[in-house]
Amino acid sequence: MAVNARAAMRQADVVVIGGGIAGLSLAARLAGDSRVTVLEAESAVGYHASGRSVAFAHYGLGNDPVRRLTALSMAELAEHAVVHPALHIAREEELAALGALEEVHRAFGCDFSRVGPAEARALMPVLRPEACAAALVDHGSLKLDTNAMLQALAARLKAAGGRLVTGARVEAIARDGAGWRIAAGGETHAAAILVNAAGAWADVIARMAGVRPIGLEPRRRTVISFAAPEGEDVRGWPFTKTVGAGLYLLPEGRGQLLASSMDQTPSEPCDAAAEELDIAIAADRVEQATTLQLRRIAHSWAGLRSFAPDELPVIGPASEAPGFVWCAGQGGAGFQTAPALSAIAAAATLGLPFPEDAAAAGLDFAMFAPARLGA
Ligand SMILES: Cc1cc2nc3c(=O)[nH]c(=O)nc-3n(C[C@H](O)[C@H](O)[C@H](O)COP(=O)(O)OP(=O)(O)OC[C@H]3O[C@@H](n4cnc5c(N)ncnc54)[C@H](O)[C@@H]3O)c2cc1C
């Protein structure tokens, strides 16, 4: 499909493609100073990865820059979150990994304690003894209200005069002297700057715009939900996660639990769905690590976590197309890094200096720039 040059034109300064946490958090920052339009293919925001997260912020995942972004984001995240402890458990052969994670918590000044198996079981009474030789309790991790985050950002965008257009799948992108023309939802949008925050589809959007892709890999992750033991109020159980690959488990309300085997199967960008085998593996991991018996899976879902080859976010202008700004590759930490990452992305979009707090945390534009990936 080509962009219809004669269709009525909607003019903006910045068009953001993607109404997930990446696109909305950036657009909300830009609106007010710039005329911003967000184009979202689906009928509601957060339909894909952002609506399928387990909504937790902690230091047990990601690489060092991702953890620095998390640390910078915690204060803002707390606006739509409650403090909920995370219990990082290690079997005997994983004690070195637990020690490394303890160092991470110390380096970031977390409120944490190292505990033995009895204390771990006091917090998480269903743990099998062989699943936990020692554990780390992070007392400051956050259970996020991701829907409230998305809705607050959409409201902020609109209050500042920005536009959010849902049901607007971008189907063609053309470059002209003044910037970009984007065909979506029967309209043509024009803007000097085009931000690619299309999640798992970010490389699809790049190709559509004639921009070199970054080699993004969407990976499917599955979550199951099941009833807690009869009569048990599990709201106080910690978010429990193995230090290595294995399992995480967390309460969802009074009588429900969520679990994932932390699968990460490469996938094409798509409306991901949970597969039977992945559901069975997650259920088996729960029964291996705990005394819980899963008689029935109440619900299951899957979503795509999208990674650049070096597993760092990709933020900044494309080297050969300066008006095309990447905001992609948030992987498994798109919510817990959104406040800091959107500030960096806003500076990159507007050509402003790197945010001071992020610079003080040892981050810079170059580590996130698409140029590092040849894009
Ligand atoms: C099971 C699971 C658990 C997770 N748990 C956590 C967690 O505990 N903490 C955490 O921080 N992160 C977590 N994540 C990761 C987090 O959800 C992602 O990093 C984040 O949602 C990515 O946001 P995004 O906006 O880049 O992508 P998305 O939310 O996928 O948004 C991209 C949007 O672009 C739109 N789009 C694509 N193509 C077009 C087009 N052509 N035209 C218009 N729009 C288009 C899509 O419709 C989509 O809405 C988890 C992810 C999964 C799957």
The ligand as an ORCA input file, in Angstrom:
! r2SCAN-3c Opt
* xyz 0 1
  C       4.487    -12.498     30.167
  C       5.221    -11.194     30.302
  C       5.588    -10.749     31.563
  C       6.251     -9.516     31.703
  N       6.528     -9.062     32.960
  C       7.107     -7.846     33.103
  C       7.348     -7.313     34.404
  O       7.029     -7.950     35.424
  N       7.945     -6.072     34.501
  C       8.286     -5.355     33.391
  O       8.827     -4.261     33.541
  N       8.069     -5.841     32.156
  C       7.486     -7.056     31.987
  N       7.267     -7.543     30.740
  C       7.793     -6.796     29.585
  C       6.912     -5.644     29.183
  O       5.572     -6.059     29.134
  C       7.409     -5.133     27.821
  O       8.774     -4.787     27.902
  C       6.626     -3.894     27.385
  O       5.247     -4.096     27.496
  C       6.985     -3.512     25.955
  O       6.197     -2.384     25.634
  P       6.083     -1.838     24.169
  O       5.258     -0.621     24.235
  O       7.437     -1.779     23.559
  O       5.330     -3.010     23.342
  P       3.766     -3.293     23.162
  O       3.033     -3.203     24.433
  O       3.665     -4.570     22.411
  O       3.288     -2.085     22.278
  C       3.585     -1.963     20.916
  C       2.312     -1.508     20.235
  O       2.602     -1.202     18.879
  C       1.433     -1.481     18.153
  N       1.735     -1.637     16.725
  C       2.512     -2.583     16.145
  N       2.500     -2.423     14.797
  C       1.723     -1.349     14.545
  C       1.314     -0.698     13.350
  N       1.688     -1.133     12.135
  N       0.510      0.391     13.446
  C       0.110      0.865     14.683
  N       0.457      0.250     15.834
  C       1.245     -0.832     15.770
  C       0.912     -2.769     18.756
  O      -0.460     -2.969     18.483
  C       1.228     -2.561     20.232
  O       0.112     -2.118     20.973
  C       6.585     -8.755     30.552
  C       6.215     -9.195     29.295
  C       5.516    -10.400     29.156
  C       5.109    -10.843     27.786
*
